[in-house]
Amino acid sequence: MDAPEFALDHGAVRRSFDRAAARYESSAWLQRRVRAELIDRLQFFPLQPQVVLDLGAGTCLATVALRQRFPQAQVIAVDVAEGMLRAAPRPRWPWLPRVARVCADARRLPFDSHSVDLVYSNLMLQWCDRPDDAFAELARVLRPGGLLLFSTVGPDTLRELRAAWSAADRRDHISLFLDMPELGHALARAGLAEPVLDVEHYSHHYPDVRSLMQELKQLGARNAVSTRLRGLTGRGRLAAMTAAYERLRTPAGLPATFEIISGAAFGQGSGATGAGTAPGIDGGIAVPVSSIRRHPRR
């Protein structure tokens, strides 16, 4: 099978993000960077959407940005964690409405078929252990020619932490993540048209392992693999992991890699004309995400 052979405890995922809502933004440096780049990529697609979904909206900062970009559209924030949606910012001006928020699972969206023009999803799909289910649901709700624009994490993410844990025991401490070919196959199986993907690597340094693990906790990015060890991790295993990670220390600190895969695809029955040929807004052109790949950031 193309998908990695693991299962997530979806209840644990939801509870973890509910608890993290109040402190999420203080640690979401990567989410902010990827969000800005993903929204910037919208300029390459000729869009005049009526209905926009921010899928995996978290604290709804991207939802606000999407409302600003598409002021005539109905923009809806969707997240599985109610606590994250409740943390959405209040409008700066009292006469402006708050963003529309819907608590729902990406695999079972409460929207009519072919009712959405744009699905934007930033760093959410890694919490779907069966991406085929999510992509099939997105193919259902997208109108013909509607755009799916997303980012997710790839298998190189936290590779240093994964390797350090493997020196301590053989348990699952970090989820598995799909690579680009696996994601591309899943998009095609869902019937989404003209999928394009690219990848970018970010490297961040931490003073110690505790700082990295604390950041992941504040993001709600806890280990939710169904086979995870329940209860507290023993001091011996934690010490062994820490010692293994310390061997990777550089003058800048302990490195952590984050692999970000970005993708785009169109709804079933799309009239997309292919790379670089679709007329754009104000004389621009729509280009595939893969044509604007960037060099890895170190």
N, C-alpha and C positions, 0 to 999 in steps of 0.2 A: 504494500500500500504506500501511497505517496506521503500521507500524513505521519508524523512521528507517533510511535506506539506508546502513548501515555494518556492519562486522563486527569482532568482537573476537577477539584472539588469546587463547583460553581457557587455553592453556598458560602464557602470560605472566602472566595474571591469577593463576593458582594459584601460580606461583613468586614473584610479588611479595608475596602475602599470607604465604606461607611465610617469606620473609625478614623480613617486618615483625612477626612474632608477638611477639618479645621486647620491642619498644618500642611496640607498638600502643596500649596503654592510656594511655601518657603523652601521646598526641596526640588521643585519641578524645573530645574534649569534646562534639562534636555528636552522636556516637553515643550517649553517655551521656544527653544531654538528651532525644533522641528516644526512646530506649529507655524511660526513666522515664515519658514521656507515653503511649507506646504500651501499656505494661503497665497503666498506670492506666486506660486505656480498656476493659480487660477487665471492669471492674466493671459496665459497661452491658450486658453479655451474660449471660444465664442459663446458666452453664456448669458442668457436672460431668464434665469429660473423663476418659477412661481412658488415652488415648494422646495425647501432645502432642509436636509437632516444633518445635524452635527452628531454623529454616532459615536458614543463613548465620550460624551461632552465633558465629563468631569465637572469642574467648577464653572464651566460655560464661558470662559474667556474667548475661545474660538467662536462660540455662538454669537457673542457680541460683535466680533470682527466680521463675521459673515453677514450680520444684519447691516453693518456699516457699508460693506461692499455691495450688497444687494438690498437696498432699502425698500424696494417694491415687493420683495419676496416674503413669504411666510417662512421663518426660520425656526426650527424646532430642535431643542436640545434633548437628546436621548441618552440615558445612562442606566445601567443595571443597579447602581447604588443610589438610593434616595438621598442619603446624606450628602453626596457630592452635589446633587442638583440643588439641595437646600442651601448650599454654600455659594450659589450663583450671586454675583454682585448686584446690588440694587442700581437702578439707572441713575446717572448723574443728575438728570433733570426730572423732577417729580411728575411731569406730564407725559413722559415717555413710558411705554409699557415695559414690564419685565419680560425677559425672554420666555417663550413657551417651553415648558419642561415636561417630559414624559419619562416615567420610570419603566423601562422595558428591557428585555433581553434581545440582543442583536439577532438571535436565532429565531425569534418569534415576535416580529414587529406588529404593532396594532394599527397598521396603515393599509389602505386599499391597494390592490395590485395596480401597477402602472400609475401611481399617483405622485411620484417624487421626481424632480428634475435633477437634483444634485445631492449625492451622499458624500459628505466629508467626514473622514474618520482618522484621527491622529492618535497613534500608539494605543490602539484598543484591541486589534485582532489577535495579538499574542495571548489574550485571555480567552480565546476560543480554541479549545483543543481539537475541534472538528471544524476547520474553516470552510469546508464544503457546505456545511449547514448555513453558516453566516452568508457566504457568497450566493447560495441559492435563494435565500430570503431577500438579499439585496437585488438580485436579478428580478425577483417577483415585484418589488415595490417600485423599481426604476421605470420611468416611461421609456419608450423606444427612443434611443439617442441620448437618454439621460446619462450623466457622468457620475462615476464612482472615482473618488480621489482619496487615497489612503496612505498611511505609513504604518509600519509595524517593525518589530525588532527581529533580527536575523540570528542564526545559530552562533555567530561569533560573540554575541552579547554576553558580557560577564564571563568570558572564557577564562580569565585569570582566577576568578573566584571559584568557578566550576572545577578547574584543575587543582586548586588548593584543597577543596573539599574532597576530591578523589584521593588525595594523599591521606585523608583522615578516616574515611569509611567508604562504603559502596552504596550509600543511600542516595535518594533523589533530594537534593537541596535546592536545585534550580530547575525551572521548567525547560522543556525542549522547545525549540523554535523552528519554524519552517524556513527553508532557504528559498532563493528566487525561483529555481525550476519548479519546486513543489507548489509555491504560491501560483505560478503561472498555470500549472496544470489544474489547480483547484478553480481558478477563474474560468478556464476554458470549460471545465466540466459543468460549471454553473450556467454556461451559455452566455457569459458576458463577452462583448465583442471587442476586438482589437486591444487586448491587454498589453500594457507596456510597463516595464519595471526597471528600476535602477537601485543602486546600493551606495551607501556612504558610511564611512567609519569615523566615529568620534572617540577620542581618548581623553580621559579625565584622571586626575591624580588626587589621591586622598592621603591624609597624614597617617592613617592607620586603618586596619580592617574594620574596627568598630565604627568609624565615621561612615564608611561605605554602607555597612549593614544598617546603621541608624537612618541614613538617607532613604534606603529602600523601604524601611519600615514606615517612615513618614509619608512616603508616596503610596502606601498601601500595596506595594509590590512584594508581598510575602510569598513564601513557598506554598503553593496551593495544589501541588501534585497529590493525587489521591493516595499514592503509596508513601507519602512522606512520613517521617518518624514523628509520632505525636508526643507531646510533652517537651520538656527542656532537653537541650543538647548537652551531653556530658562534658565536663571540663576537659577531659583528656582529648576528646575529638576536637573540641574548639581550639585547644592549644596546638594540636597537630595541624589543623587547618591554618591557624595564624602563622605558625612557623614556616609552613610551605609558602604562604603568600609573601612573607617577609623576604624570601629569597629572590623575589622579583622587584624589590625596592630599587628605585632610581633616585638621583638627586632631587627630583621633583616630588617624590613620594611614591605611593603604591599605585600602579597603573590599573585602570579598568577600561575595557573596550566596550563600546556600544555600536552594534551594527544596525543601521537603519535602512530598511527597504521601503521605497516609495513606489506606488503603483497607480495606474489609471486604467479604466475600462469603461465601455459604454453599455447601456441597456440593450436588451434583446430587440432585434429589429431596427438597430440604429442605422441612420443614414450617414454614418461617419465616412469621410472620403479618404482617410489615410493620412500618413505623416506629412505635415508641412503643406497640405493642399486645401484644408478647410478654411474658408474666409473667416476672418476674425472681426472683432469689434473695432470700429474706427480704423479699418484698413489693416489691422494686424492679422496674424495667422495663428491657427492652433497647431501646436507641435507636441509630439509625444514626450512623456516625462523622461524617457531614456535619452533624449537628445540634449537634455540639460543636466547631465550627470556632472558631479563635481569631484575634485580630487579628495582622497581621504584626509580628514583633519587629524592632526596629531598634537 
